[in-house]
Structure formats: structure tokens, C-alpha cells
């Protein structure tokens, strides 16, 4: 694998980690108007970027040029986040299009930073201090696909089904989840569902996919009497399955070199 590709994947993994599982809810709420929250978010990104670059790309931490690139990358990320928060607060609604554009801008910054890091790379860590190249590449592929499908994929699905959720009452305090179930239970069920489906596809076990979907349907069966909920459930589940299938098949191709159906 080329150094540019490995560096890009390392920074992409850092972005996914810092922007989703490692971004606390209080930072999400306050980074638009509180410098402390924005600064904490930037620190998390900087730490994640260097951790992934050291482990997977072997970027030398004592290079001042590499430090400057990572610092500039972090600052650009914060600028994009601040701009999005201000625009959604004043002019735009926070929807799937805005979410996708925001992530596309971050991916562009990841690409630019990767180019700069590989072009200004005066030296790298010794190879005997790192995992073999193939092991690092596969670890990055697995982590990126799982993270992208499970967590950002969940946010995208929630944006796409926002109107359906409101019409069923799922998004209100009087909704079924708020009244009888756990807070954000549907979000975490979706995380587990996509994780298990990707795993089943990689393991080439179609039977496991069927068992996952059957179990989910049985759990929500009493609510299917309401037509609007049944339609919302179906749309959300199909979107989730489609995303997980794409991720699983991509991972099959990356790991095995071919897509196999059984």
C-alpha cells in the first residue's frame, strides 16, 4: 500500500473516532458558541490524528513540518465545524444534505493533509517498531468500514427518516420509546444491527443476517398495528440494511479480494 493511501486512511480513522464516538454530547451542543468546547474538540482531534499516524502510517512525531500540517488540519476541522454550527443556527436546517456536505468538507481536509504529510515527510519511524504493512492496512480497512457504517451511518439514517419519525411520535416525549422504552434505544439497536450485519457478511453467513432482522421485527411487532410506524420502521430498517450490506461487501472485497455470496 502506498504511503499516501496509508496516511489518508490513518487520518480518516482519526476523524471518524474524534468526530463520533469520542465527541461527548456537551461538545456537540456547545462547540458552536463556546470556545472551551471547540478547543476540547480540537484537542481530541489532534490526539487522535497523531495516535493513528504513529501507529498506522509511521509519521515521525519530531518533524516540525508534520506537526505544522497536523495543527493546520486540526484548525481547518474546527473552522468547518464552527461554520456549520453558525449556518445551521441562522439560515439552514440541520438535515441530511448539510450533514453530508460537512463530512465531504472534512474528507477534503483529510486528503489535503495526507498529501502534505507524504510530500514533506523527512523520515518515518523504523519499520521494526511498527506492525507489518499488510496488518496495518487490514486493521485500518476494518476499523474504517465498521466505524463509518455503524456510527456516521446511524446519524445519516436519522436525518433521512426525521420527518417519518416526527409523524409517528417517535421523536417526541410522548413517543413510544420515551414512554415505555429506553432513551435513544433505537439508535443503539441500529448500531448493533449494522455491526452484526457487516460481521455476518464478512463471515459469509446469510443465515445470521436473517436471524438479526427476525429478532428486531419480533421486538417491535406490537407497534406494527399503526401504519405510520410500520412504514417508518420499514424505511429505517431497509436503509440500515443497505448501508450494512455495502460495508460488508466492501470489506469482503478488501480482505479477500473478491465478493462471495452464499
Rosetta silent file (secondary structure, phi, psi, omega in degrees, C-alpha in Angstrom):
SEQUENCE: XXXXXXXXXXXXXXXXXXXXXXXXXXXXXXXXXXXXXXXXXXXXXXXXXXXXXXXXXXXXXXXXXXXXXXXXXXXXXXXXXXXXXXXXXXXXXXXXXXXXXXXXXXXXXXXXXXXXXXXXXXXXXXXXXXXXXXXXXXXXXXXXXXXXXXXXXXXXXXXXXXXXXXXXXXXXXXXXXXXXXXXXXXXXXXXXXXXXXXXXXXXXXXXXXXXXXXXXXXXXXXXXXXXXXXXXXXXXXXXXXXXXXXXXXXXXXXXXXXXXXX
SCORE:     score description
SCORE:     0.000 S_00000001
   1 L     0.000  136.209 -177.463    0.000    0.000    0.000 S_00000001
   2 L   -69.012  148.409  178.813    1.322    3.458   -0.956 S_00000001
   3 H   -55.275  -37.376  179.728    2.316    5.897    1.854 S_00000001
   4 H   -62.838  -45.500 -179.909   -0.323    8.388    0.659 S_00000001
   5 H   -63.571  -44.121 -178.901   -3.121    5.818    0.905 S_00000001
   6 H   -64.159  -41.601  179.069   -1.944    4.616    4.313 S_00000001
   7 H   -66.000  -42.805  178.071   -1.687    8.194    5.630 S_00000001
   8 H   -59.761  -45.263 -178.865   -5.131    9.072    4.244 S_00000001
   9 H   -66.019  -37.146  178.528   -6.681    6.013    5.892 S_00000001
  10 H   -64.255  -44.840  178.593   -4.948    6.770    9.205 S_00000001
  11 H   -68.906  -34.173  177.761   -6.283   10.345    9.234 S_00000001
  12 H   -64.986  -42.707  176.736   -9.728    9.157    8.139 S_00000001
  13 H   -61.604  -42.166  178.458   -9.859    6.718   11.055 S_00000001
  14 H   -60.957  -42.055  178.539   -8.779    9.527   13.407 S_00000001
  15 H   -61.709  -46.061 -179.504  -11.550   11.749   12.020 S_00000001
  16 H   -63.111  -40.528  179.648  -14.209    9.063   12.491 S_00000001
  17 H   -66.323  -48.646 -174.336  -13.075    8.359   16.047 S_00000001
  18 H   -73.561  -29.967 -175.437  -12.833   12.002   17.135 S_00000001
  19 H   -88.145  -15.663 -175.808  -15.992   13.218   15.398 S_00000001
  20 H  -124.128  -81.826 -175.426  -18.326   10.437   16.535 S_00000001
  21 H   -65.909  -27.649 -176.601  -17.628    8.010   19.436 S_00000001
  22 L   -99.043   10.193  176.904  -15.096   10.326   21.142 S_00000001
  23 L  -102.765  104.910 -178.299  -17.140   13.526   20.803 S_00000001
  24 L   -63.676  157.924 -178.032  -19.180   13.982   24.020 S_00000001
  25 H   -61.620  -35.030 -177.958  -22.712   15.319   23.834 S_00000001
  26 H   -67.117  -31.294  176.064  -21.795   18.537   25.674 S_00000001
  27 H   -70.302  -41.362  178.531  -19.247   19.384   22.951 S_00000001
  28 H   -57.768  -41.377 -176.667  -21.845   18.744   20.227 S_00000001
  29 H   -74.269  -33.266 -167.766  -24.242   21.165   21.950 S_00000001
  30 H  -112.503   -5.749 -175.045  -21.774   23.925   22.799 S_00000001
  31 L   -70.369  -13.346  177.439  -18.982   23.962   20.191 S_00000001
  32 L   -75.566  -25.577 -176.480  -20.931   26.456   18.094 S_00000001
  33 L  -135.019    2.129  178.325  -20.746   29.199   20.732 S_00000001
  34 L  -121.359  120.537 -178.582  -18.261   28.111   23.393 S_00000001
  35 H   -66.041  -31.095  178.986  -14.524   28.314   22.695 S_00000001
  36 H   -62.742  -45.487  179.146  -13.792   25.820   25.500 S_00000001
  37 H   -63.792  -42.146  179.646  -15.933   23.151   23.823 S_00000001
  38 H   -65.084  -39.714  179.034  -14.381   23.901   20.435 S_00000001
  39 H   -65.961  -40.569  177.725  -10.888   23.765   21.933 S_00000001
  40 H   -63.966  -39.966  178.124  -11.565   20.411   23.619 S_00000001
  41 H   -63.295  -41.211  177.855  -12.888   19.062   20.342 S_00000001
  42 H   -64.798  -39.375  178.907   -9.722   20.239   18.577 S_00000001
  43 H   -63.751  -42.059  177.733   -7.505   18.622   21.219 S_00000001
  44 H   -60.889  -42.752  179.530   -9.319   15.299   20.798 S_00000001
  45 H   -64.777  -42.474 -179.179   -8.814   15.525   17.031 S_00000001
  46 H   -63.132  -44.432  179.589   -5.123   16.374   17.373 S_00000001
  47 H   -64.289  -45.248  179.830   -4.512   13.462   19.759 S_00000001
  48 H   -63.861  -40.754  179.626   -6.446   11.014   17.578 S_00000001
  49 H   -60.440  -47.285 -178.178   -4.642   12.208   14.436 S_00000001
  50 H   -70.961  -35.636  178.170   -1.219   11.682   15.931 S_00000001
  51 H   -61.620  -45.699 -179.198   -2.146    8.358   17.532 S_00000001
  52 H   -70.795  -38.473  178.501   -3.349    6.961   14.198 S_00000001
  53 H   -65.423  -38.457  179.264   -0.446    8.461   12.226 S_00000001
  54 H   -68.103  -46.195 -174.100    2.094    6.958   14.626 S_00000001
  55 H   -73.991  -42.372 -170.342    0.524    3.503   14.761 S_00000001
  56 H  -103.309  -36.290 -176.185   -0.528    3.068   11.144 S_00000001
  57 H  -101.676  -16.267  179.472    1.441    5.486    8.943 S_00000001
  58 L    71.339   22.163  178.946    4.690    5.724   10.919 S_00000001
  59 E   -64.955  132.815 -175.276    4.778    9.529   10.659 S_00000001
  60 L   -74.909  124.297 -176.346    7.653   10.855   12.750 S_00000001
  61 L   -72.772  -15.849 -177.673    6.348   12.923   15.704 S_00000001
  62 L   -91.302    1.972  177.517    9.532   15.039   15.954 S_00000001
  63 L   -79.570  120.744 -178.964    9.163   16.504   12.480 S_00000001
  64 H   -67.523  -30.975  178.759    8.190   20.158   12.810 S_00000001
  65 H   -67.485  -41.749  177.154    6.699   20.089    9.317 S_00000001
  66 H   -64.540  -40.036  177.738    4.465   17.129   10.209 S_00000001
  67 H   -62.364  -40.055  179.963    3.445   18.888   13.427 S_00000001
  68 H   -65.825  -41.100  179.845    2.573   22.024   11.435 S_00000001
  69 H   -64.512  -44.752 -179.047    0.452   20.039    8.961 S_00000001
  70 H   -66.464  -38.727  177.404   -1.480   18.238   11.722 S_00000001
  71 H   -64.318  -42.853  178.635   -2.015   21.508   13.587 S_00000001
  72 H   -66.034  -39.056  177.611   -3.287   23.202   10.402 S_00000001
  73 H   -61.447  -43.391  178.874   -5.522   20.201    9.676 S_00000001
  74 H   -63.313  -43.496  179.126   -6.999   20.417   13.178 S_00000001
  75 H   -63.045  -40.184  178.674   -7.594   24.165   12.813 S_00000001
  76 H   -64.778  -38.424  177.327   -9.318   23.613    9.438 S_00000001
  77 H   -61.403  -45.110 -179.870  -11.549   20.977   11.006 S_00000001
  78 H   -65.053  -36.727  178.402  -12.587   23.370   13.753 S_00000001
  79 H   -63.660  -41.989  177.662  -13.260   26.128   11.202 S_00000001
  80 H   -63.265  -44.736  179.924  -15.575   23.809    9.244 S_00000001
  81 H   -62.528  -44.153 -179.301  -17.372   22.782   12.437 S_00000001
  82 H   -64.365  -42.027  179.659  -17.781   26.390   13.599 S_00000001
  83 H   -63.499  -42.536  178.869  -19.074   27.463   10.192 S_00000001
  84 H   -62.581  -45.116 -179.403  -21.603   24.618   10.101 S_00000001
  85 H   -60.301  -42.452 -178.954  -22.873   25.439   13.612 S_00000001
  86 H   -69.623  -39.866  179.737  -23.359   29.113   12.746 S_00000001
  87 H   -67.718  -40.979  179.954  -25.066   28.396    9.425 S_00000001
  88 H   -71.576  -26.361  178.607  -27.472   25.852   10.903 S_00000001
  89 H   -76.844  -27.997 -173.342  -28.253   28.238   13.755 S_00000001
  90 H  -108.611  -40.022 -170.356  -29.066   31.182   11.449 S_00000001
  91 L  -125.490  -42.615 -173.153  -30.021   30.053    7.967 S_00000001
  92 L  -102.296  154.825  170.636  -30.030   26.320    7.307 S_00000001
  93 L   -90.293  148.374 -178.898  -31.822   23.436    8.940 S_00000001
  94 L   -80.198   97.098 -175.541  -29.644   20.573   10.188 S_00000001
  95 L  -129.662 -173.262 -176.233  -30.552   17.864    7.677 S_00000001
  96 H   -63.295  -37.233 -179.626  -29.011   15.023    5.674 S_00000001
  97 H   -65.204  -43.085  179.249  -27.695   17.369    2.949 S_00000001
  98 H   -65.748  -43.571  178.077  -25.912   19.594    5.486 S_00000001
  99 H   -58.751  -45.579 -179.264  -24.506   16.539    7.294 S_00000001
 100 H   -65.560  -41.773  178.923  -23.207   15.088    4.004 S_00000001
 101 H   -65.003  -39.890  178.262  -21.679   18.407    2.899 S_00000001
 102 H   -61.460  -46.191 -179.878  -19.995   18.812    6.296 S_00000001
 103 H   -68.229  -34.463  177.047  -18.462   15.335    6.106 S_00000001
 104 H   -63.899  -40.050  177.932  -17.384   15.915    2.482 S_00000001
 105 H   -64.510  -40.453  177.473  -15.549   19.078    3.557 S_00000001
 106 H   -64.524  -40.762  178.387  -13.810   17.147    6.335 S_00000001
 107 H   -62.674  -37.229  177.011  -12.809   14.405    3.872 S_00000001
 108 H   -61.904  -42.701  178.400  -11.319   17.053    1.596 S_00000001
 109 H   -65.282  -37.311  176.392   -9.211   18.336    4.504 S_00000001
 110 H   -61.141  -43.347  179.204   -8.126   14.762    5.288 S_00000001
 111 H   -63.730  -44.676 -179.802   -6.999   14.377    1.667 S_00000001
 112 H   -63.814  -44.795  179.231   -5.081   17.666    1.609 S_00000001
 113 H   -62.545  -37.873  179.182   -3.378   16.903    4.934 S_00000001
 114 H   -64.197  -43.010  177.229   -2.416   13.434    3.686 S_00000001
 115 H   -60.431  -45.314 -178.780   -0.812   14.891    0.566 S_00000001
 116 H   -65.987  -38.405 -179.273    1.157   17.415    2.609 S_00000001
 117 H   -67.797  -38.800 -178.702    2.295   14.800    5.128 S_00000001
 118 H   -78.541  -27.233  178.830    3.582   12.399    2.486 S_00000001
 119 H   -80.546  -27.879 -177.589    5.269   15.151    0.446 S_00000001
 120 L  -109.323   31.195 -174.415    7.000   16.744    3.430 S_00000001
 121 L   -89.685   98.514 -177.301    7.933   13.517    5.145 S_00000001
 122 L   -74.846  -20.357 -178.442   11.621   13.815    6.146 S_00000001
 123 L  -176.459  161.035 -179.934   11.626   10.456    7.886 S_00000001
 124 E  -130.662  166.946  175.924    9.410    7.838    9.383 S_00000001
 125 L   -62.361  150.267  179.395    9.533    5.567   12.358 S_00000001
 126 L   -61.790  142.179 -175.869   11.657    2.479   11.878 S_00000001
 127 H   -62.763  -28.749 -178.537    9.742   -0.406   10.334 S_00000001
 128 H   -74.216   -7.525  175.400   10.719   -2.764   13.152 S_00000001
 129 H   -92.521   -5.861 -174.834    8.753   -0.554   15.562 S_00000001
 130 L  -115.986  162.329  171.348    5.552   -0.971   13.544 S_00000001
 131 L   -65.346  156.517  174.213    3.195   -3.777   12.628 S_00000001
 132 L   -54.612  150.435 -175.474    3.769   -5.342    9.185 S_00000001
 133 H   -56.851  -44.022 -178.899    2.359   -3.207    6.388 S_00000001
 134 H   -63.494  -37.986  179.596   -0.349   -5.705    5.426 S_00000001
 135 H   -66.928  -41.062  178.017   -1.525   -5.972    9.036 S_00000001
 136 H   -64.670  -41.441 -179.281   -1.724   -2.182    9.373 S_00000001
 137 H   -63.457  -46.113 -179.371   -3.621   -1.894    6.089 S_00000001
 138 H   -66.303  -39.381  178.519   -6.177   -4.553    7.049 S_00000001
 139 H   -61.690  -41.792  177.828   -6.614   -3.090   10.541 S_00000001
 140 H   -64.533  -45.393 -179.842   -7.314    0.327    9.022 S_00000001
 141 H   -59.386  -46.171 -178.983   -9.758   -1.097    6.475 S_00000001
 142 H   -64.050  -47.839 -177.419  -11.711   -2.993    9.125 S_00000001
 143 H   -63.730  -42.876 -177.210  -11.826   -0.084   11.581 S_00000001
 144 H   -66.316  -46.781 -178.043  -12.833    2.500    8.963 S_00000001
 145 H   -63.956  -47.095  179.931  -15.612    0.410    7.404 S_00000001
 146 H   -61.038  -48.257 -178.725  -17.095   -0.622   10.751 S_00000001
 147 H   -62.639  -46.568 -177.180  -16.958    2.891   12.197 S_00000001
 148 H   -63.297  -41.050 -178.557  -18.315    4.582    9.071 S_00000001
 149 H   -73.104  -43.770 -171.640  -21.208    2.149    8.688 S_00000001
 150 H   -74.667  -51.913 -170.719  -22.169    1.852   12.343 S_00000001
 151 H   -96.222  -62.751  176.562  -21.978    5.403   13.747 S_00000001
 152 H   -58.492  -34.303  176.203  -21.975    8.081   10.999 S_00000001
 153 H   -59.814  -37.487  177.596  -24.321    5.792    9.065 S_00000001
 154 H   -64.980  -41.316  177.247  -26.712    5.920   12.015 S_00000001
 155 H   -63.699  -42.018  179.671  -26.679    9.714   12.043 S_00000001
 156 H   -62.622  -42.359  179.252  -27.338    9.825    8.298 S_00000001
 157 H   -64.250  -39.430  178.313  -30.290    7.440    8.628 S_00000001
 158 H   -64.048  -38.695  176.049  -31.744    9.532   11.458 S_00000001
 159 H   -64.546  -43.849 -176.815  -31.528   12.644    9.281 S_00000001
 160 H   -67.898  -28.651 -177.538  -33.149   10.856    6.341 S_00000001
 161 L  -105.830   14.438 -176.524  -36.017    9.493    8.459 S_00000001
 162 H   -57.180  -45.943 -178.492  -36.511   12.613   10.607 S_00000001
 163 H   -66.235  -39.108  177.168  -39.877   13.509    9.056 S_00000001
 164 H   -62.989  -41.690 -178.033  -41.148    9.921    9.340 S_00000001
 165 H   -63.675  -40.538  178.922  -40.091    9.810   12.989 S_00000001
 166 H   -64.279  -39.162 -177.446  -41.957   13.007   13.795 S_00000001
 167 H   -68.649  -23.873  179.295  -45.137   11.739   12.150 S_00000001
 168 H   -91.429  -10.807 -176.099  -45.101    8.587   14.308 S_00000001
 169 L    86.892    2.120 -178.602  -44.416   10.442   17.553 S_00000001
 170 L   -65.687  -27.830 -177.071  -41.075    8.632   17.968 S_00000001
 171 L   -89.851   -2.905 -178.103  -39.222   11.918   18.216 S_00000001
 172 L  -102.620  167.091  179.658  -41.454   13.441   20.876 S_00000001
 173 L   -66.260  -21.008  179.871  -41.579   12.928   24.612 S_00000001
 174 L   -91.877    1.718 -179.628  -44.915   11.167   24.180 S_00000001
 175 L   -66.480  166.324 -176.117  -43.448    8.693   21.677 S_00000001
 176 H   -60.643  -41.412 -178.388  -43.328    5.001   22.373 S_00000001
 177 H   -65.551  -41.550 -178.308  -39.609    4.980   23.159 S_00000001
 178 H   -69.639  -33.941 -173.883  -39.820    7.846   25.627 S_00000001
 179 H   -83.284  -44.562 -171.619  -42.895    6.431   27.379 S_00000001
 180 H  -117.532  -12.560 -174.449  -42.185    2.708   27.589 S_00000001
 181 L  -120.950 -166.948 -177.877  -38.622    2.156   26.451 S_00000001
 182 L   -89.850  148.262  178.644  -35.101    3.389   26.914 S_00000001
 183 L   -63.840  132.040  179.066  -33.861    6.759   25.755 S_00000001
 184 L    60.925   20.970 -179.430  -32.119    6.506   22.345 S_00000001
 185 H   -59.927  -41.076 -179.459  -32.717    2.738   22.342 S_00000001
 186 H   -60.370  -37.348  179.751  -33.491    2.781   18.609 S_00000001
 187 H   -63.276  -45.694 -177.913  -30.161    4.484   17.871 S_00000001
 188 H   -73.384  -32.267  174.101  -28.169    1.849   19.751 S_00000001
 189 H   -62.440  -40.776  177.354  -30.207   -1.001   18.288 S_00000001
 190 H   -63.079  -40.505  177.000  -29.302    0.374   14.860 S_00000001
 191 H   -57.565  -50.505 -178.538  -25.616    0.457   15.818 S_00000001
 192 H   -64.335  -40.015 -179.693  -25.727   -3.195   16.890 S_00000001
 193 H   -59.627  -49.298 -178.524  -27.793   -4.203   13.866 S_00000001
 194 H   -68.578  -37.284  177.065  -25.322   -2.743   11.369 S_00000001
 195 H   -60.527  -46.735 -177.878  -22.321   -4.084   13.278 S_00000001
 196 H   -68.875  -37.701 -179.800  -23.742   -7.603   13.279 S_00000001
 197 H   -68.033  -42.739  176.357  -24.826   -7.477    9.630 S_00000001
 198 H   -58.939  -44.539  179.085  -21.376   -6.297    8.485 S_00000001
 199 H   -61.469  -42.036  180.000  -19.839   -9.097   10.557 S_00000001
 200 H   -64.256  -40.654  179.517  -22.247  -11.645    9.079 S_00000001
 201 H   -65.945  -43.465  179.636  -21.438  -10.533    5.514 S_00000001
 202 H   -63.903  -37.577  178.462  -17.695  -10.685    6.161 S_00000001
 203 L   -80.886   -0.305  178.816  -18.152  -14.152    7.702 S_00000001
 204 L    58.684   43.916 -179.211  -20.282  -15.100    4.662 S_00000001
 205 L  -119.551   90.891  178.846  -23.217  -16.083    6.877 S_00000001
 206 H   -67.389  -28.819 -179.589  -26.517  -15.040    5.296 S_00000001
 207 H   -61.230  -40.161 -179.677  -28.401  -17.023    7.964 S_00000001
 208 H   -63.398  -37.817  177.531  -27.132  -14.694   10.693 S_00000001
 209 H   -60.071  -44.739  178.461  -28.479  -11.675    8.791 S_00000001
 210 H   -62.077  -39.525  179.393  -31.936  -13.285    8.714 S_00000001
 211 H   -66.097  -39.312  179.358  -31.829  -14.016   12.450 S_00000001
 212 H   -61.733  -48.237 -177.852  -30.868  -10.413   13.242 S_00000001
 213 H   -68.192  -36.530  177.472  -33.755   -8.981   11.227 S_00000001
 214 H   -63.460  -45.042  179.735  -36.224  -11.528   12.616 S_00000001
 215 H   -62.346  -40.562  178.962  -35.272  -10.658   16.189 S_00000001
 216 H   -65.556  -41.701 -178.845  -35.652   -6.937   15.530 S_00000001
 217 H   -65.772  -40.410 -179.982  -39.063   -7.409   13.891 S_00000001
 218 H   -62.745  -41.200 -177.441  -40.381   -9.559   16.744 S_00000001
 219 H   -63.009  -33.110 -177.058  -39.359   -6.932   19.313 S_00000001
 220 H  -104.323    7.352 -174.060  -41.335   -4.179   17.540 S_00000001
 221 H   -55.779  -43.063 -178.259  -44.216   -6.346   16.266 S_00000001
 222 H   -57.769  -26.409 -177.201  -46.925   -4.917   18.623 S_00000001
 223 H   -85.430   -6.298 -178.527  -46.351   -1.426   17.162 S_00000001
 224 H   -70.452  -10.954  178.565  -46.890   -2.556   13.562 S_00000001
 225 H   -65.259  -24.377  177.577  -50.656   -2.081   14.032 S_00000001
 226 L   -89.150  115.354 -172.604  -50.026    1.608   13.461 S_00000001
 227 H   -59.235  -40.961 -177.106  -49.486    2.060    9.712 S_00000001
 228 H   -64.687  -38.076  179.075  -47.271    5.141   10.025 S_00000001
 229 H   -68.855  -40.866  179.971  -44.938    3.363   12.442 S_00000001
 230 H   -59.525  -41.796  179.620  -44.748    0.252   10.226 S_00000001
 231 H   -68.048  -42.437  177.525  -43.741    2.414    7.245 S_00000001
 232 H   -61.354  -44.209 -179.987  -41.190    4.362    9.311 S_00000001
 233 H   -61.562  -43.382 -177.946  -39.761    1.098   10.672 S_00000001
 234 H   -66.244  -44.994  179.845  -39.513   -0.394    7.184 S_00000001
 235 H   -62.287  -48.621 -179.378  -37.802    2.648    5.655 S_00000001
 236 H   -62.174  -42.638 -179.070  -35.303    2.928    8.504 S_00000001
 237 H   -66.598  -42.431  179.644  -34.563   -0.805    8.534 S_00000001
 238 H   -65.276  -39.784  176.163  -34.062   -1.006    4.766 S_00000001
 239 H   -62.273  -43.202 -179.302  -31.715    1.994    4.837 S_00000001
 240 H   -64.289  -44.739  179.328  -29.780    0.401    7.698 S_00000001
 241 H   -63.437  -44.023 -178.815  -29.560   -2.976    5.956 S_00000001
 242 H   -59.832  -44.751 -179.969  -28.483   -1.384    2.666 S_00000001
 243 H   -63.891  -43.323 -179.940  -25.697    0.551    4.367 S_00000001
 244 H   -66.294  -38.244  178.578  -24.517   -2.519    6.281 S_00000001
 245 H   -64.021  -43.710  178.403  -24.592   -4.680    3.140 S_00000001
 246 H   -60.694  -45.944  179.269  -22.474   -2.156    1.226 S_00000001
 247 H   -62.771  -44.203 -179.558  -19.988   -2.006    4.107 S_00000001
 248 H   -64.114  -43.557  179.805  -19.840   -5.789    4.482 S_00000001
 249 H   -67.576  -37.669  176.199  -19.362   -6.413    0.761 S_00000001
 250 H   -62.119  -42.780 -179.840  -16.691   -3.702    0.562 S_00000001
 251 H   -67.375  -36.627  173.840  -14.864   -5.308    3.474 S_00000001
 252 H   -57.143  -47.413 -178.795  -15.121   -8.715    1.792 S_00000001
 253 H   -62.678  -42.800 -178.055  -13.503   -7.263   -1.312 S_00000001
 254 H   -68.830  -38.207 -175.336  -10.742   -5.541    0.678 S_00000001
 255 H   -85.767  -40.387 -173.504   -9.936   -8.562    2.854 S_00000001
 256 H  -105.759  -13.190 -178.848  -10.489  -11.486    0.481 S_00000001
 257 L    82.878    1.432 -179.355  -10.042   -9.853   -2.910 S_00000001
 258 L  -158.275  156.241  175.971  -13.498  -10.995   -4.074 S_00000001
 259 L   -99.723  124.912 -175.942  -17.172  -10.750   -3.152 S_00000001
 260 L  -120.631  128.266  175.645  -18.682  -14.122   -2.303 S_00000001
 261 L  -106.778  134.917  176.551  -22.409  -14.846   -1.888 S_00000001
 262 L  -131.290    0.000    0.000  -23.568  -17.986   -0.078 S_00000001
